[in-house]
């Protein structure tokens, strides 16, 4: 993807909101103008970005959890429209899953070099024991692999919990382990696609 999300911003920049964590008054697609960029006191290297939104809201963006894109005063190009459609059609990814964690985990998975990222989705919920058994031979001193491995069980837990939260809200208590596994496969693939589309993020942030 040539486009880039969450670029560095300056006062006066025009932006479009793609996702604002826990807020509904600034919906995806809302445009605004940056009025101030400051440090987030609660997050290392995080930023608080104050914006005058076209709908009248003054809600600020938080760089660690929100998603935006810098825009020009021109019609949206095909790439931007495609990205916006993907997020609009997959809002469940940001609602039920810890995107910040999964973005970091996929970055570590990519750095480990154990799999082509196109086929990485099953490893999001495979867990530490499985990954170590099938990919860990000779990697006892591989820092990138071990760092990823340390987070593998948490990734599996967060995936399963996100699926359960989704099913409980959309399907009541009518689910079993087979349904959870099926949706884990589905959402893992979607999270991977989201990561690839957002691959121009600063992954370590």
N, C-alpha and C positions, 0 to 999 in steps of 0.2 A: 504494500500500500504506500502510495506517495504521500498521502495526507497524514496529519499528525494531530493527536489530541493532547490537551493539557499543556500547551506550549507556555513558555514564559510570557507574562503579560506586563504591559505598562499602562499607566493612566491614559485613557483615551482609546484604547483598543476596543474594537467591536468583537463581540463573542456571541456564540449560541450555546444555550444550555442543552446538554444531552441527558444529564441525570443529576438531580440534587437529592442527596440522602435525606430521607424522612420528611420531605417537603412536597406540598402539592400546589402551592401558590405560584411556583416557578416551574411550569411543566416543560417537558422536552420540546425543543423547538423554539423556546422563548429567546429573543435576542436582547442584548443589552450593551451598555458601555461601561468599561472599567473606570471606577473613580478613585480607587486606592488599593495598593497591594502592601500587605503587612505580614509580619511573622506570626505563625500560629504558636501561641505560648504552650500548647499542650502536645505538640508533635514536633519531633526533631526534623528540621528542614521543611516543615509544613508551612503553608501560607494561607492567609485569609484574604480573599479578594472581594472587595466591595464593588457592587455593580448597580447601576441604574437600569433596571429592566424595563422594557417597553410596555409591560402591563402595569407599571407603577410600583412594583415591589422593589424593596431595597435589600432583600436577603443577600447575604454574602456567600460566596463559594468557599469551600474548604478543600484545599488541594489534595488531601490524602484520601478523600472519599467521593468527591464530586467529579463530574466529567463535563468538559466544555471543549469548544473548538473555536479558534480565532477565525473570523470571517472578514471578508471585504464587503464594501458596499456595492456588490454585484450579485446577480442571480447565483444560486447554489449550483455548483458543478455536479456532474454525475457521481463522482466518488463520494462527495459529502451526502448527497441524497441517499446513496446506497447504504452508507454507514448509519445514517439517521433511521432509515427503515429497519435495519437490523436491530438496533437498540429498541425501537418502538415495538417491534414484534417479539422481543425477548426480554421484556421488563422483569420477568420472573428471575432472571439471572441475578439482577442487582437487588431484588426484593428478598429473595430467600437464601442467597449464598454470599459468603464473605469474599467479595470480589478482590478486596485489597490483599487478603491472605492468598487466594488462589493465583493472583497475578504474580506474587513473589514466589510461590511454589513452582509455577510453570517456568519462571525465569531460572530458578535453581535446577529444575529438570532439564531445561535446555542447556545450561552450563555443564551439567554432568556428562552430556554427550552419549548417554546410553541408548537413545532412541531418536529416530527422526521425528521432529515435532508433529508432523502430519499424523503419525500413529501414536501420539502420546496420551490420548484421552483415557484409555483404560488404566494408565498408571496414576491418574489423579485419585482414584479410589482403591488402588490395589493394596496399599498398606506396606509397612516397613518389611515385614517378614517375606512377603512375596517378592518385592523388588530386590531385597538383599539376596534371596535364594537364586534368582534367575539372572541378576545383573551385577552382583557384588563381588564375584570372584576376582581376586587380584586388586581390589579397590579399597583395601583396608586403610591405605595411606592417601587416598585420593580425597582431598579436602572438599572439592565441589560435589562429589558423589555423597560423601558422608553428611554434608550440610543438607542436601536434599533429603537424604534418608531419615535424618532426624525429624523432618516435618511430615513424613509420609503417613504416619498413623493419624496425625492431626488432620491432614487433608482428607483421609478416608472418613474420619468422624464428622468433619464439617460437611462433606458431601452427603453422607447418610442423613445427618440432622436437617440439612436444607431440603432434601427430598421429602422427609417425613413432615416437615413444616408445610411444604407445598401441598402434599397429599391430604393432610388434616384440614387445611383451609379449603381445598377444592373438592375433596372426596370424603370428608368426614373421617370416620375411623375405618372405612372400608378399604383396607390395604393389607397386603401380606409381604413376606420377604421377596417373593418373585416380582411383585409390582415395584417394590423399592429398588431392586436391582435393575429392573428395566428402565426406570426413570433416572437412576444413577448413570447408566450408560448414555441416555439421551442428554442429560444436563452436562455431563462431562464433555461430550462432544461440542456442545454449545459454548461452554466455558473456554474450551480450547480455541474455538473459532473467534470468540470475543478477544482472547489474548492475541491471536494472530492479527486481527484487525487493529488492535490497539498496540501493536508491537513497537510503535514509535514512542510509547511512554518511556520515561526514565524508570526502568524496571526495578532498580534498587530502592526507589523512594518509598 
